[in-house]
């Protein structure tokens, strides 16, 4: 596998694991709001595909918008729509395969129980956060692929912190 392939796989895995962690904390908070002090969170390993996909498709969608100077708030709307599309499609695919990972039938404004407009604010914020985190996660993935040690990464930080930027005025 090429370095770029390994880097993409690393992004997929990191986004997948962070997504699962996010979902467990989100469902734990929901349990607490409903009075469950045990705060049992839940998710399914199948959700790794949805969250991991975010690490593969985000920047091919974002880069053209960034080049065209589309404001971040508008890009987040596009990401939110993309999240809804993936959630709807994967919900349908899971159901066709005999799996029912989630169901939003009990929530208002749902479409076949696969998606609900109740989560518009959540998916909007997730889109904002995903773009922000993408570059950081990509660098972690690259460091893992290249086999960089913590000392080597710290050396980059030291170099970056001590480097003096050269501007036309200071040259």
C-alpha positions in Angstrom: 0.0 0.0 0.0 1.3 3.5 -0.9 2.0 6.1 1.8 -1.1 8.0 0.7 -3.2 4.9 1.0 -1.9 4.2 4.5 -2.4 7.8 5.4 -6.1 7.6 4.2 -6.5 4.4 6.1 -5.1 6.0 9.2 -7.6 8.9 8.8 -10.4 6.4 8.3 -9.5 4.5 11.5 -9.0 7.7 13.6 -12.2 9.3 12.5 -14.0 5.9 13.0 -12.7 5.6 16.6 -13.4 9.3 17.5 -16.9 8.9 16.1 -17.6 5.9 18.3 -16.2 7.7 21.3 -18.3 10.8 20.4 -21.4 8.7 20.1 -20.9 6.9 23.4 -20.5 10.2 25.2 -23.5 11.7 23.4 -25.7 8.8 24.3 -24.4 8.9 27.9 -25.3 12.5 28.2 -28.8 11.8 26.8 -29.2 9.0 29.4 -28.2 11.5 32.1 -30.7 14.1 30.8 -33.4 11.5 31.1 -32.4 10.8 34.7 -30.2 7.7 34.3 -27.3 8.3 36.6 -25.5 5.2 35.3 -25.0 7.1 32.0 -24.7 4.0 29.9 -23.7 5.1 26.4 -24.1 3.0 23.4 -23.1 2.6 19.8 -22.4 -0.1 17.3 -19.0 -1.1 15.7 -20.9 -0.9 12.4 -21.0 2.9 12.8 -17.2 2.9 12.3 -18.0 2.9 8.5 -20.0 6.1 8.7 -17.5 8.0 10.9 -14.5 6.7 9.0 -16.0 7.8 5.7 -15.9 11.3 7.0 -12.1 11.1 7.2 -12.0 10.1 3.5 -14.6 12.4 1.8 -14.4 15.6 3.9 -11.5 17.3 2.2 -12.4 16.4 -1.4 -15.7 18.2 -0.6 -14.1 21.0 1.4 -11.1 22.0 -0.8 -13.2 23.3 -3.8 -15.4 25.3 -1.4 -12.3 26.7 0.4 -10.7 27.7 -2.9 -13.9 29.5 -3.9 -13.9 31.3 -0.5 -17.2 29.8 0.6 -17.6 30.9 4.2 -17.2 28.3 6.9 -20.8 28.6 8.0 -22.0 27.7 4.5 -19.5 24.8 4.2 -20.9 23.5 7.5 -24.3 23.4 5.9 -22.9 21.3 3.1 -21.2 19.0 5.6 -24.4 18.6 7.5 -26.3 17.7 4.4 -23.6 15.2 3.6 -23.8 13.7 7.1 -27.6 13.3 6.6 -27.1 11.7 3.2 -24.6 9.2 4.6 -26.8 8.5 7.6 -29.8 7.9 5.4 -28.0 5.7 2.9 -26.2 3.6 5.6 -29.4 3.2 7.6 -31.1 1.9 4.5 -28.2 -0.4 3.6 -28.0 -1.8 7.2 -31.7 -2.5 7.2 -31.5 -4.3 3.8 -28.7 -6.4 5.4 -31.1 -7.2 8.3 -29.5 -4.8 10.8 -31.3 -2.0 12.6 -28.4 0.0 14.2 -30.6 3.0 15.1 -34.1 4.2 14.6 -35.5 7.7 14.8 -39.2 6.7 14.5 -39.8 8.0 18.0 -38.5 11.5 17.1 -40.4 14.2 15.2 -39.5 15.1 11.6 -37.9 11.8 10.8 -37.6 10.2 7.4 -38.3 6.5 7.5 -36.6 6.4 10.9 -33.2 6.8 9.3 -32.7 10.5 9.8 -34.4 13.2 11.8 -34.3 17.0 11.5 -33.9 17.1 15.3 -30.2 16.5 14.7 -29.7 19.5 12.4 -27.7 21.5 15.0 -25.7 18.5 16.0 -24.7 17.6 12.5 -23.9 21.2 11.7 -21.5 21.5 14.7 -20.0 18.1 13.8 -19.3 19.4 10.3 -17.6 22.5 11.7 -15.5 20.3 14.1 -14.7 17.8 11.4 -13.1 20.4 9.1 -11.1 21.8 12.1 -10.0 18.3 13.2 -9.3 17.0 9.7 -5.8 18.5 9.3 -4.8 17.5 12.8 -5.9 14.0 12.3 -4.3 13.9 8.9 -1.0 14.9 10.5 -1.3 12.2 13.2 -2.0 9.7 10.4 1.0 10.8 8.5 3.2 10.7 11.5 2.1 7.1 12.2 2.6 6.1 8.6 6.1 7.6 8.6 6.9 6.0 11.9 7.8 9.3 13.6 8.5 9.2 17.3 7.3 11.7 19.9 10.8 13.2 20.1 10.9 13.8 16.3 7.5 15.4 16.5 8.6 17.6 19.4 11.6 18.6 17.3 9.3 19.9 14.6 7.4 21.9 17.3 10.7 23.4 18.6 11.8 24.3 15.0 8.5 25.9 14.3 8.4 27.8 17.5 12.0 29.2 17.0 11.7 30.0 13.3 11.3 33.7 12.5 9.0 34.3 9.7 10.6 36.3 6.9 8.4 39.0 5.4 9.3 41.4 2.6 9.7 44.1 5.3 12.1 42.1 7.4 14.3 40.8 4.6 
